[in-house]
Amino acid sequence: MSDNNPIIEKLERIEQLIIEQNLLKKEVLNFSEACHYLSLSESHLYKLTSNKSIPHFCPQGKRLYFNRAELDEWLQRNKRIKTADRMRKRLKETFKWMIKLFPYLIKIVLTLSY
């Protein structure tokens, strides 16, 4: 913010909010808009595009564009599973593992008991 003037600071904040609001209305974002939308540095976004780690398109071979809906999906691709769900999944996997081993354990116990 500039000059420590509260009015200027508020105007700059309003301007920033308008820019962000406009980004939410657009379906296709250019490179700098995508950086802003994702809160990524330009170098990091270039790295993601060169690795083909993020959905993008380059219609004329020069400029990069991004579909905002695809970016939203990309952002949510590794959504955290709730702890209870994660625990249920681990418990289920453990029981599956135990059920597979159970016949072998019985054989071992029977052979040791003779």
C-alpha positions as CSV (number, residue, x, y, z in Angstrom):
1,M,0.0,0.0,0.0
2,S,1.3,3.5,-0.7
3,D,1.6,6.7,1.3
4,N,0.0,5.3,4.5
5,N,-3.1,7.3,3.4
6,P,-6.1,5.3,4.7
7,I,-8.3,6.4,1.8
8,I,-5.7,5.3,-0.8
9,E,-5.2,2.0,1.0
10,K,-9.0,1.4,0.9
11,L,-9.2,2.3,-2.7
12,E,-6.3,-0.1,-3.6
13,R,-8.1,-2.8,-1.6
14,I,-11.3,-2.2,-3.4
15,E,-9.4,-2.3,-6.7
16,Q,-7.9,-5.6,-5.7
17,L,-11.3,-7.1,-4.8
18,I,-12.7,-6.0,-8.2
19,I,-9.8,-7.7,-10.0
20,E,-10.4,-10.9,-8.0
21,Q,-14.1,-10.7,-8.7
22,N,-13.5,-10.4,-12.4
23,L,-11.3,-13.4,-12.3
24,L,-14.1,-15.5,-10.9
25,K,-16.4,-14.5,-13.8
26,K,-13.9,-15.4,-16.5
27,E,-13.9,-19.0,-18.0
28,V,-10.5,-18.7,-19.6
29,L,-7.5,-17.1,-17.8
30,N,-4.3,-15.9,-19.3
31,F,-0.9,-16.7,-17.7
32,S,-0.7,-13.8,-15.3
33,E,-4.3,-14.1,-14.3
34,A,-3.8,-17.8,-13.6
35,C,-0.7,-17.0,-11.4
36,H,-2.8,-14.5,-9.5
37,Y,-5.8,-16.9,-9.3
38,L,-3.6,-19.8,-8.0
39,S,-1.3,-17.6,-5.9
40,L,1.7,-19.0,-7.6
41,S,4.8,-17.4,-8.9
42,E,5.4,-17.2,-12.6
43,S,8.4,-19.5,-12.5
44,H,6.4,-22.1,-10.6
45,L,3.5,-22.0,-12.9
46,Y,5.9,-22.3,-15.9
47,K,7.4,-25.3,-14.3
48,L,4.0,-26.9,-13.8
49,T,3.1,-26.3,-17.4
50,S,6.4,-27.5,-18.8
51,N,6.0,-30.7,-16.8
52,K,2.4,-31.0,-18.0
53,S,1.3,-31.1,-14.3
54,I,-1.4,-28.6,-14.6
55,P,-4.2,-28.4,-17.3
56,H,-3.5,-25.6,-19.8
57,F,-3.6,-24.9,-23.5
58,C,-1.5,-23.0,-26.0
59,P,-3.6,-22.3,-29.1
60,Q,-1.0,-20.6,-31.2
61,G,2.1,-22.1,-29.6
62,K,3.1,-19.0,-27.7
63,R,0.7,-17.8,-25.0
64,L,-0.5,-20.1,-22.3
65,Y,-4.2,-20.1,-21.3
66,F,-6.1,-21.9,-18.5
67,N,-9.7,-23.0,-18.1
68,R,-10.7,-21.8,-14.7
69,A,-13.0,-24.8,-14.0
70,E,-10.1,-27.1,-14.8
71,L,-7.8,-25.1,-12.4
72,D,-10.4,-25.5,-9.7
73,E,-10.5,-29.3,-10.3
74,W,-6.7,-29.4,-10.3
75,L,-6.6,-27.5,-7.0
76,Q,-8.9,-30.0,-5.4
77,R,-7.3,-33.2,-6.8
78,N,-5.6,-34.1,-3.6
79,K,-8.3,-33.1,-1.2
80,R,-7.6,-34.2,2.3
81,I,-9.8,-37.1,3.5
82,K,-11.3,-36.6,6.9
83,T,-9.4,-38.3,9.7
84,A,-12.3,-40.7,10.6
85,D,-12.6,-41.7,6.9
86,R,-8.8,-42.2,6.7
87,M,-8.9,-44.3,9.9
88,R,-11.8,-46.4,8.6
89,K,-9.9,-47.1,5.4
90,R,-6.8,-48.2,7.2
91,L,-8.7,-50.4,9.6
92,K,-10.5,-52.0,6.6
93,E,-7.1,-52.6,4.9
94,T,-5.7,-54.1,8.1
95,F,-8.6,-56.5,8.4
96,K,-8.2,-57.6,4.8
97,W,-4.6,-58.3,5.4
98,M,-5.3,-60.2,8.6
99,I,-8.0,-62.3,6.9
100,K,-5.6,-63.3,4.1
101,L,-3.0,-64.3,6.7
102,F,-5.4,-66.2,9.0
103,P,-5.2,-69.6,7.3
104,Y,-1.4,-69.5,7.3
105,L,-1.4,-68.6,11.0
106,I,-3.6,-71.5,11.9
107,K,-1.3,-73.9,10.0
108,I,1.7,-72.6,11.9
109,V,-0.1,-72.9,15.2
110,L,-1.3,-76.4,14.4
111,T,2.2,-77.5,13.4
112,L,3.8,-76.0,16.5
113,S,1.2,-77.6,18.8
114,Y,2.2,-81.2,17.6
